[in-house]
Amino acid sequence: MAKDLKVRYSDKELEEFRGLIEEKIEKAKSHLDLLKSSYMNDGNNGTDDTSPTFKAFEEGSETMSKEANTQLAIRQEKFIRDLKNALLRIENKTYGICRVTGKLINKERLKLVPHATLSIEAKNMQK
């Protein structure tokens, strides 16, 4: 009974994934910097001389915008952390192995979601 199943991705494949993940980390970091700078900016656009109604509306909108940016920043930080954890799995040569089934996660799935730790099969079992 020959065993044809690959138990892990080759070093060459892992290096390809490393490049993809490092690129995604850089993009995610620059997006995070943009988010942080937008919610740290005081946002005073010279509305002091406009009507009080508009000013109140703008302040409410600004508060909502800051909250939304904060939530986006938190999600972006988690995404970066997940990607860095994926790099650790590459180092350990455990990258791309489903933590539930122990099988290799489909390469196309990893290209779309490089920090995935579950195969589609395992993900569907969770539903």
C-alpha positions in Angstrom: 0.0 0.0 0.0 2.0 3.0 -1.3 1.5 6.3 0.5 1.4 9.1 -2.1 0.0 11.8 0.2 2.4 14.7 0.8 2.7 15.4 4.5 4.2 18.9 4.0 5.0 21.5 1.4 8.5 21.4 -0.1 11.1 23.9 1.0 10.7 25.6 -2.5 7.0 25.9 -2.0 7.4 27.2 1.5 9.8 29.9 0.1 7.1 30.9 -2.4 4.6 31.3 0.4 7.1 33.2 2.5 7.5 35.8 -0.3 3.7 36.1 -0.6 3.2 36.5 3.1 6.0 39.0 3.5 4.5 41.1 0.7 1.1 40.9 2.4 2.6 42.0 5.7 4.2 45.1 4.1 0.9 46.1 2.5 -1.0 45.5 5.7 1.5 47.6 7.7 1.2 50.5 5.4 -2.6 50.2 5.5 -2.4 50.2 9.3 -0.2 53.3 9.3 -2.8 55.1 7.1 -5.6 54.1 9.5 -3.6 55.2 12.6 -2.7 58.5 11.1 -6.3 59.2 10.0 -7.7 58.6 13.5 -4.9 60.3 15.3 -5.4 63.4 13.1 -7.4 66.0 15.0 -9.6 66.5 11.9 -10.1 70.2 12.4 -11.2 71.4 8.9 -11.9 75.0 9.8 -15.6 74.6 10.5 -15.6 77.0 13.5 -17.3 79.7 11.5 -20.1 77.4 10.1 -23.5 76.8 11.6 -23.7 75.0 15.0 -25.9 72.3 13.5 -23.4 71.4 10.9 -20.6 71.4 13.5 -22.5 69.0 15.8 -23.2 66.7 12.8 -19.6 66.8 11.8 -18.4 66.0 15.3 -20.7 63.0 15.5 -19.6 61.8 12.1 -16.0 62.3 13.2 -16.5 60.2 16.3 -18.1 57.4 14.3 -15.3 57.6 11.8 -12.7 57.3 14.6 -14.5 54.3 16.0 -14.7 52.7 12.6 -11.0 53.4 11.9 -10.1 52.0 15.4 -12.0 48.8 14.6 -10.3 48.5 11.2 -6.9 49.1 12.8 -7.6 46.4 15.4 -8.6 43.9 12.6 -5.5 44.9 10.6 -3.2 44.3 13.6 -4.7 40.9 14.0 -4.2 40.2 10.3 -0.5 41.1 10.6 -0.2 38.9 13.7 -1.8 36.0 11.9 0.5 36.5 8.9 3.6 36.6 11.2 2.4 33.4 12.8 2.2 31.9 9.3 5.9 32.8 8.9 6.7 30.9 12.1 4.9 27.9 10.7 7.0 28.1 7.6 10.1 28.2 9.8 8.8 25.1 11.6 7.9 23.5 8.3 4.3 23.0 9.5 2.9 25.7 7.2 -0.1 24.6 5.1 -1.0 21.6 7.3 -4.6 21.7 8.5 -4.7 21.7 12.3 -7.8 19.5 12.4 -7.3 16.9 9.6 -3.5 16.9 9.4 -3.8 17.1 5.6 -2.3 19.7 3.4 -4.4 22.8 2.9 -5.1 23.4 -0.8 -2.5 25.6 -2.4 -5.1 27.9 -4.0 -6.7 28.4 -0.6 -3.4 29.4 0.9 -2.7 31.9 -1.9 -6.0 33.6 -1.1 -5.8 33.2 2.7 -2.1 32.7 3.4 -2.6 32.6 7.2 -5.2 29.8 7.0 -4.8 26.9 9.5 -7.9 25.0 8.4 -8.6 23.1 5.2 -12.0 23.8 3.5 -13.0 20.3 4.7 -12.3 21.2 8.4 -13.9 24.6 8.0 -17.1 23.0 6.7 -17.1 20.6 9.7 -17.3 23.7 12.0 -20.6 24.9 10.5 
